[in-house]
């Protein structure tokens, strides 16, 4: 599984989100490659899932990858619930 975390510039919010996703995956024993990118670079990549702030929804419109939008990037519970819900649905 490949997951891309996305923010506007590719090194602030996306790195914070990547670290949270890495922690959740490690805790659950799930193996995945997680990359942090800016919205423009994410459009040209292939992956299984994009995770981004809800304010980037319009910037990622048209990208044919499953997406999870996070409303509060400091809420680890929201991130975990949405990520694990997605992964459980894919099993």
N, C-alpha and C positions, 0 to 999 in steps of 0.2 A: 504494500500500500504506500502511495506517495501523497503527502499532504503539503499544500502550499499555504503559508500564512501571509496575508497581504496587508499592506498599508500604503499610504500615498507615496512615501519616499523609499520604503523598503528596508529601513534600518531602525526605526523607533518602535512603533506599536507592533509591527510584524515580528520583531525579535522578542518582545515581551510575550506576545501570543504564542510564538514558537516554543519558548521556554515552558510556558504553562502546558501546552499540548504535549511536549516531551515528558513532563512530569506525570501527566495523566496516563499516557501510554505506558510509561515505565511501571507505574503503580498497578496497572491492570495487566501487565505482562504482554502487551501488544507491540509487535514489531512494525515500525513504519519509518519511512524516510520523511523528515519534515524540513522544509526549506522556507526561508523568509525572503519575500520579494516585494517590489513595488507593483502597483496595479498595472502599469504598462507592460512590464516584463512577464507578469502572470498570464497576460492574454496570449502570449506566444508559446506557452509551456503546456505540456501534457501532464496530468496528474489525476488522481482519483477524487481529490477533494480540495476545495479552496475554503479557507476560513478567514473572515475579514470582519472589520467593523461594519455595522449596518449602514453607516454613511457612505460606504463605497459601493453600495448595491448598483447604482446607475453606472459607475465606472466599469463594473464587471458584467454589465448587461451584454448578452450575446456570446459570452464565454461558455462553451459546451462542456463544462465540468460541474459536478455537483458542488453546491455552495452552502455554507453555514454562515449566517450573519450574526454577529455578537453585538448586543446593545450596550453592555457594560463590560469593557475589557478588563476591569479590575475585579470582576465577579467570577472567581474560579468555579463556583458552583454552576453558573450559567454555562460556562465553557464546557465543563465536564458533562453536564446533563445533555447538552446538544451534541457533543462529540460522541459520547457513548450511545446515545439514542440513534445517531446515524450509523455507527458501526454495528450495533445490534440489528438494525434493520437490514444491513447488507449481508448478514450471515446466512 
